[in-house]
Amino acid sequence: AQTVTQSQPEMSVQEAETVTLSCTYDTSESDYYLFWYKQPPSRQMILVIRQEAYKQQNATENRFSVNFQKAAKSFSLKISDSQLGDAAMYFCAYRSLSPIQGAQKLVFGQGTRLTINP
Amino acid sequence: GAVVSQHPSRVICKSGTSVKIECRSLDFQATTMFWYRQFPKKSLMLMATSNEGSKATYEQGVEKDKFLINHASLTLSTLTVTSAHPEDSSFYICSAKASSYNEQFFGPGTRLTVL
């Protein structure tokens, strides 16, 4: 079974600075998806960024980018120019590409609470 | 983007009663829906996966007779917490996925409090 580990329960960063959230995962599959989700105080889950394992290029969405190291099974999220609205719980997640029923579920990490200091 | 709604957003019930939570995909057909439970300051725990027209697949340790899931149409799934007890109090989140999508879309969640 796949597992996802986020080793940083809490992180803080000064507004306008850059912060990196860590995520490692374990799988025997070669093709899969990795995601970063944001959960603000409203508790609505918001997709931040997605990475397909077969793509070598790291995904980027505006101020958010990932460092995907497939061999190391590492998937970190970098937030540049941090803003107060970035304060939230961030979850790393894995999804299999297997067509087997039940394999499409997301496997979440424990989460990292990010605080932005003004 | 795709929108998923949940109703109600908050519910308070007495111990021993049953509560139904609805999850709707508003602008797409959800072939698969997922139900999660989230404790305070914790990650999402998958309870079950349901495909339209078939029985839900429950995760290990989740009582299927306690948490009844119905996915009767491509836009609606329901979670019924039967004979609720205070330990069932939690935040329940659904998500929905179309067969052609690479991602799930999440509902806003339902906070259940059992007195």
Interface residues (C-beta under 8 A of the other chain):
Chain A: Y33 F35 S42 R43 Q44 M45 I46 L47 R50 E52 F91 Q101 G102 Q104 K105 L106 F108 G109 Q110 G111 R113
Chain B: T32 F34 Q38 K41 K42 S43 L44 L46 T49 N51 T57 F91 I93 S95 K97 N102 E103 Q104 F106 P108 G109
